[in-house]
Amino acid sequence: MTAEPVSEPASEPASEPTPAPVTTALWVERTGTRRFTGHSSRGAEVLIGPTGTEGAFSPGELLKIALAACSGMSADAKLAHRLGDDFEATVTVEAPTHPTEDRYPHFREELVVDLSGLDVTTRDRLLTVVHRAIEQHCTVGRTLEAGATVELTVTGPR
């Protein structure tokens, strides 16, 4: 008679539990005809309305601003490391609407920052690092480039 092998449970090194990521709740509330206020659980608000509404962003404008801000924030540490914490930068963005479809087929961004104090080699190296940082860390840009699915559920009040 042969004995069945007994397997001992593998002992794993003790580790601290990974804290759950903090999620910010986001929602919009209707405030009028085609007008909404966007909210975050951190207390931020943004007015949203049709293009041309005084004091409000259109949803398309918010998408463009999100892309520009994401690119700027992704590049910020690399630029600050080379230019100092007080550098000035502006990211502009435009996206013409497709002539027959209600969508933006292409986004064009421009990062405006003074690099005149850098020699050519340093400037080129910084531009490479900035492009890489944006390509690797800009969630909005990466999402737009890869495409994303959207799922909508309509429910009653809770």
C-alpha positions in Angstrom: 0.0 0.0 0.0 1.4 3.4 -1.0 0.9 6.5 1.0 -0.8 9.4 -0.7 1.5 12.4 -0.7 0.4 15.1 1.7 0.8 18.6 0.4 1.5 21.3 2.9 -0.1 24.6 2.3 2.4 27.0 0.9 3.2 29.6 3.5 3.0 33.1 2.0 4.9 36.0 3.5 2.8 38.2 5.7 1.9 41.4 3.9 -0.2 44.4 4.6 -3.6 44.4 2.8 -3.6 46.7 -0.2 -5.9 49.6 0.5 -8.8 50.0 -1.9 -8.3 52.9 -4.3 -10.2 56.0 -3.3 -13.0 56.6 -5.9 -14.4 60.0 -6.5 -18.2 59.9 -7.2 -19.1 61.9 -10.2 -22.6 62.9 -11.4 -24.6 65.6 -13.2 -27.9 67.1 -12.2 -30.3 68.8 -14.5 -30.7 72.5 -13.7 -32.7 73.6 -16.7 -33.4 72.9 -20.4 -30.2 71.2 -21.7 -28.3 72.6 -18.6 -26.6 70.6 -16.0 -24.2 71.0 -13.1 -21.4 68.4 -12.8 -20.4 67.4 -9.3 -17.7 65.4 -7.6 -17.8 64.0 -4.1 -14.8 66.2 -3.4 -17.0 69.3 -3.7 -16.0 70.4 -7.3 -18.7 71.8 -9.6 -18.8 72.7 -13.3 -21.6 74.3 -15.3 -22.6 72.4 -18.4 -24.8 73.6 -21.3 -25.0 73.8 -25.0 -22.2 75.4 -27.0 -22.3 79.2 -26.5 -24.0 79.1 -23.1 -22.5 82.0 -21.0 -20.6 80.7 -18.0 -20.9 77.0 -19.0 -18.9 74.4 -20.8 -20.4 72.2 -23.4 -19.7 68.4 -23.0 -17.4 68.5 -26.0 -15.5 71.4 -24.6 -15.1 69.5 -21.3 -13.7 66.5 -23.3 -11.2 68.8 -25.0 -10.2 70.5 -21.7 -9.8 67.1 -20.0 -7.4 66.0 -22.8 -5.4 69.2 -22.5 -5.3 69.1 -18.7 -4.3 65.4 -18.7 -1.4 66.1 -21.2 -0.2 69.1 -19.1 -0.4 67.2 -15.9 1.4 64.2 -17.3 4.3 66.4 -18.5 4.4 68.7 -15.5 6.9 66.9 -13.4 9.3 66.4 -16.3 9.1 70.1 -17.2 9.4 71.2 -13.6 12.5 69.1 -13.1 14.3 70.8 -16.0 12.7 74.3 -15.9 11.9 74.8 -12.2 8.7 74.7 -10.3 7.5 78.1 -11.5 7.6 77.5 -15.2 4.6 78.7 -17.2 2.8 76.5 -19.6 -0.4 76.5 -21.6 -1.9 73.5 -23.5 -4.4 74.5 -26.2 -6.6 71.9 -27.9 -8.9 71.9 -30.8 -11.0 69.2 -32.4 -13.1 70.0 -35.4 -16.4 68.2 -35.7 -16.7 65.5 -38.4 -18.6 67.0 -41.3 -21.4 64.3 -41.4 -21.1 62.6 -38.0 -21.6 64.1 -34.5 -18.1 63.2 -33.3 -14.5 64.5 -33.2 -12.3 62.4 -35.5 -9.0 64.2 -34.5 -7.7 66.2 -31.6 -4.8 68.7 -32.0 -2.9 69.8 -28.9 -0.2 72.4 -28.5 1.9 72.6 -25.4 3.3 76.2 -25.2 6.3 76.4 -22.9 9.5 78.5 -23.1 12.4 76.3 -23.7 14.7 79.0 -25.1 17.0 78.8 -22.1 18.0 75.2 -23.0 20.7 74.1 -25.4 19.5 72.1 -28.4 20.5 68.7 -27.0 18.9 69.3 -23.7 15.7 70.7 -25.4 15.4 67.6 -27.7 16.0 65.3 -24.8 13.3 67.1 -22.7 10.8 67.0 -25.6 11.4 63.2 -25.9 10.8 62.7 -22.2 7.7 65.0 -22.3 6.2 63.1 -25.2 6.9 59.8 -23.5 5.4 60.9 -20.2 2.2 62.0 -22.0 2.0 58.8 -24.0 2.4 56.7 -20.9 0.4 58.6 -18.3 -2.3 60.6 -19.9 -5.4 58.5 -19.2 -7.7 60.7 -21.3 -5.4 60.6 -24.4 -4.8 56.9 -24.0 -8.6 56.2 -23.8 -9.3 58.4 -26.8 -6.6 56.7 -28.9 -7.7 53.1 -27.9 -11.4 53.8 -28.0 -13.7 52.9 -25.2 -17.1 51.3 -24.9 -20.0 53.1 -23.1 -22.7 51.3 -21.2 -25.8 53.2 -20.2 -28.5 51.9 -17.8 -31.7 53.8 -17.2 -33.2 53.4 -13.8 -35.8 55.0 -11.5 -35.1 57.2 -8.5 -33.4 55.5 -5.5 
